[in-house]
């Protein structure tokens, strides 16, 4: 079988999952340097990865409904790809893929397929369980005869974004960034518990910075956290961009966050992440490179809400019940904070 000359990648969202596609892009570029890569990506997500060299990006505006789908189809009219990597199983993405002309339509195995995914593909990745999302996405190169062995991101960050981050976080004071809001509200921790950890870090001599996007939900959470803090943190909520946030991750030492896009963005630059996991399994969706600093109450959540240990529930199950994140105690998060600080040699 000859090497593919053109490959279409379909993974439009979300931010964390889009970061997991980047190592696959690097694998394909190394194996097939002459192949053209076209990535169908979401409008917001393109702001993070849209300047990856050697990749053509086609923006999908999911908020536009059918008009957004038709716009992508129109832009690809007359084009034919050697392979489509259909890495998203949602109904909207399955419909979107119908406008992509290709003879090889590679999708998920039966266990991970849903929303009529099997009707829009003709090849499947190997059936496995127990994989991190990044590994599952990386396996899309296997039907092409490849293996993803090296994990490399190198998402571009402009000098002006690094300069902005240096203005916000001058000097070398150890810095804790706190991104308190997930797009899944039931993954969020209580505001007063975030505040307790932030106050502890401030008392230990750390600079504490509250971050988040401009949405009303993120602003409301930030305000609740600020109201509960005794030591006022620097509040940058809604003041950055995805690239500026990446630049801050390059300067700060530790990120405190639930399972969210910023968790995975921080991981791409090697930042330590204190992830809060009860509603989701950190082995599947935690920071890929290093989960030593995470608090893992997923098994406890499974036992409480599902009546059986996590080892007996389907891989990837979400335990998004009201109150599930309350299983994570402040003292447990402070213990992980102190362990990370010790590992970095920070003794304030």
Beta strands, then each sheet from edge to edge (+ up, - down):
strand 1: 6-10
strand 2: 36-42
strand 3: 55-60
strand 4: 83-86
strand 5: 105-107
strand 6: 123-124
strand 7: 175-179
strand 8: 207-211
strand 9: 234-235
strand 10: 254-258
strand 11: 272-277
strand 12: 295-296
sheet 1: 3+ 2+ 1+ 4+ 5+ 6+
sheet 2: 9+ 8+ 7+ 10+ 11+ 12+
end
